[in-house]
Amino acid sequence: MLLTPQGASRSLAAVFTPIKSRGLVDEVCGRIEQAVETGLLTSGQRLPNETELAAALGVSAVTAREALSQLRTSGIIRTARGRSGGSFIADDVLPSRERALDQLRELTRLQISDLGLHYQTIAAACASVAARRSDAADMATLRSFILTAEADPLHWRLALSEFLLEVAAIARSARLARELIRLQADLGTLTLLPCADSGYRLTTAGLLEDVAAAVEAHQPAAAEAAVKALVAATTDWLLNEQSKLY
Amino acid sequence: MIKATASPDTSTVQAAADLDAAITGIEHRLAAWAAETGTALAALSTKVTGTAVDKLIRPAVEELVRTPGGYIAGAGFLANAGLLRPERSYIAWWQGEELEHVDALANFSPNSISRYVKSEWFRVPVDTGQAHVTGPYVDFLCTDEYVLTFTHPVFCRADGPVSGIVGMDVTVQRLERGALPTLRRIGDRATLVNADGRAIVSAAPDIAAGDLAAAEEGCSVFPVGRKFRIWSGAEAL
């Protein structure tokens, strides 16, 4: 098929879209928030000083100082003066249920279902390839991320995202893996909400087992279906919860 | 598809030897670097600090990743618990031409060691005291690329505990550029595989990197480095 100017205009439009830069300071703040989210940095822990932080992240001292100040304003860190002073991760800062609820309120139904659709597509592609390429060592790693439904919400949430990343790792596609990481970042703290529900944990525990079984048995179609059901469980839960908020 | 290559011809043998030399070169370089690092760490008169480790490791990484036409995409050192502080790790790892500092925030984490203990590329050399190669695998920690990670234990004293590991990342993409012409000289289905029989680079169009493959009956097998092999003919599973 010939590409007419009209036909090409949609893809060209993307080329000329302005590039939005989050800025270096936001980037540094994002990294720290992510580190707190994943439990790498914990409440009450001392943060490196400006100079150390700047050196570690490869930014200027000015950028590091601004980032620390921004984190202070948003309540993620607190600063103490004096001999045992410094910047510390604030108590009970992240991941917070309140923050997640705020995020859910801001989203439209359309945004949630569209994000869910994208997530399903990428996860399904990963699962299908993973089912062709899995070996015994892969399966042992994958199953290590299936927790019992009694696990606490934070662990459950972390294990759930690690499980899907492992499916991408078994598929051995760097591009799909990167896309999955981006999608998980877009979902942000939202997934904290369903994980606090024991009914959701019970349902997903079964679905995780289905995904693992299909990947292990080298059944691409079944793996794809199971992983789609897994993502749908999250999206449906969120859509349902959102309708209660109004 | 079965080829009678009981005694491969000279050009095939030479091609296999070329690829073996490239991988063995990386392994030898790593072993030498591990020895140098152990000696240098032992020679530090004061307590080992993060800054001292960075100062020691970074110039070596710079040379490795900036070698023109080289295979190394990133490299570095990871301290085992105890070298700097008990239960703490330290990562001095850089990647790319720009020497991007990898996972630097982890150095400020109180449970930094937990980030690495389960990784094959850290655990195996620490547990066995032997060199290891992990992958190919998607490396979420550093490159987010499909890579091979070569790691080697570092000892400050010959009879001492493992002080840490040095390692190098080789992306499958870079390796393919170098290895594919060589594999084609061996055969149109010649395949470089890891110890599990997983394809790293294959001349066969239907075998992708990451696929499990099998050696064709009667094909020649050539060792490449410590763990890999070339099958002169491979079939997709």
Contacts between the chains, C-beta under 8 A, distances in Angstrom:
chain1	res1	chain2	res2	distance
A	31	B	105	6.3
A	32	B	105	7.5
A	35	B	105	5.2
A	35	B	109	7.4
A	39	B	111	7.9
A	40	B	105	6.6
A	40	B	106	6.4
A	40	B	109	4.7
A	40	B	111	7.8
A	40	B	112	7.9
A	40	B	115	7.2
A	41	B	105	7.3
A	41	B	108	7.0
A	41	B	109	6.0
A	42	B	110	6.8
A	42	B	111	7.9
A	45	B	108	8.0
A	45	B	109	7.9
A	45	B	110	6.0
A	47	B	108	6.7
A	48	B	108	5.0
A	52	B	108	7.6
A	56	B	101	6.5
A	56	B	104	3.7
A	56	B	105	6.4
A	56	B	107	6.6
A	56	B	108	7.3
A	57	B	101	7.3
A	57	B	104	6.1
A	57	B	105	7.3
A	58	B	100	6.9
A	58	B	101	5.5
A	58	B	104	7.8
A	132	B	211	7.6
A	133	B	210	5.8
A	133	B	211	6.5
A	133	B	212	6.6
A	135	B	196	6.3
A	135	B	198	7.7
A	135	B	212	6.8
A	137	B	196	7.9
A	165	B	140	6.5
A	168	B	138	6.7
A	169	B	137	6.5
A	169	B	138	4.8
A	169	B	140	7.2
A	171	B	210	7.8
A	172	B	136	7.0
A	172	B	137	7.1
A	172	B	138	6.1
A	172	B	146	6.2
A	172	B	209	7.4
A	172	B	210	3.4
A	173	B	138	7.2
A	173	B	146	7.8
A	173	B	210	7.7
A	174	B	138	5.3
A	174	B	144	6.0
A	174	B	145	5.0
A	174	B	146	4.8
A	177	B	138	4.8
A	177	B	140	6.9
A	177	B	144	6.6
A	178	B	144	5.2
A	181	B	140	7.6
A	181	B	144	7.4
